[in-house]
Amino acid sequence: MKNFEIGAIVLGMVAGTVQAEPVQWSVADGGNGHWYEGFAEADEISFEEANAHAISKGGYLASVTTEGE
């Protein structure tokens, strides 16, 4: 089973919901081997809503902690 880090991009100007297929940031490419999936919402959502969405997909919200990320 893949664990996903979900990146929530909240955009008020986007019409409809946009979602990207999960991708792995491989260690060979300088990454951490984690899988990432992004989505954008047409309307603003709260941190709690974004977090609940991530949890419902078996993941958690991504945190950018290094310049490489």
C-alpha positions in Angstrom: 0.0 0.0 0.0 1.3 3.4 -0.9 1.2 6.2 1.6 0.5 9.6 0.0 1.4 13.1 1.0 -1.3 15.3 -0.3 -0.5 18.9 -1.4 -3.5 21.1 -1.1 -3.4 24.0 -3.4 -6.3 26.4 -2.6 -7.1 28.6 -5.6 -10.1 30.8 -5.6 -9.9 31.5 -9.4 -9.9 27.9 -10.7 -13.2 26.7 -12.1 -13.8 23.2 -10.9 -11.5 20.8 -9.1 -8.1 19.8 -10.5 -6.4 16.7 -9.5 -3.1 15.1 -10.5 -2.1 11.4 -10.5 0.2 10.4 -7.6 3.9 10.5 -8.5 6.9 9.2 -6.6 9.8 11.5 -5.8 12.4 8.7 -6.2 15.6 8.5 -4.1 17.5 8.2 -7.5 16.2 11.7 -8.4 17.4 13.1 -5.0 14.0 12.6 -3.3 12.8 10.7 -0.3 10.9 7.9 -2.0 7.5 9.2 -0.9 4.5 9.5 -3.2 2.8 12.8 -3.7 -0.6 13.7 -5.1 -1.8 17.3 -5.7 -5.2 18.8 -5.9 -6.7 22.2 -6.3 -10.1 23.3 -5.1 -12.2 26.0 -6.8 -13.3 27.3 -3.4 -11.3 28.1 -0.4 -11.1 25.2 2.1 -9.9 25.2 5.7 -6.8 23.3 6.9 -9.2 20.9 8.7 -11.0 20.2 5.4 -7.7 19.6 3.5 -6.4 17.4 6.3 -9.6 15.3 6.3 -9.3 14.9 2.5 -5.7 13.7 2.9 -6.6 11.3 5.7 -9.6 9.9 3.6 -7.1 9.0 0.9 -4.7 7.3 3.4 -2.2 10.1 3.4 -1.4 13.3 5.1 -0.7 16.9 4.1 2.8 17.5 2.8 5.2 19.8 4.6 7.9 21.5 2.7 10.9 21.4 5.1 14.0 21.6 2.8 15.0 23.7 -0.2 15.1 20.5 -2.3 11.4 19.9 -1.7 
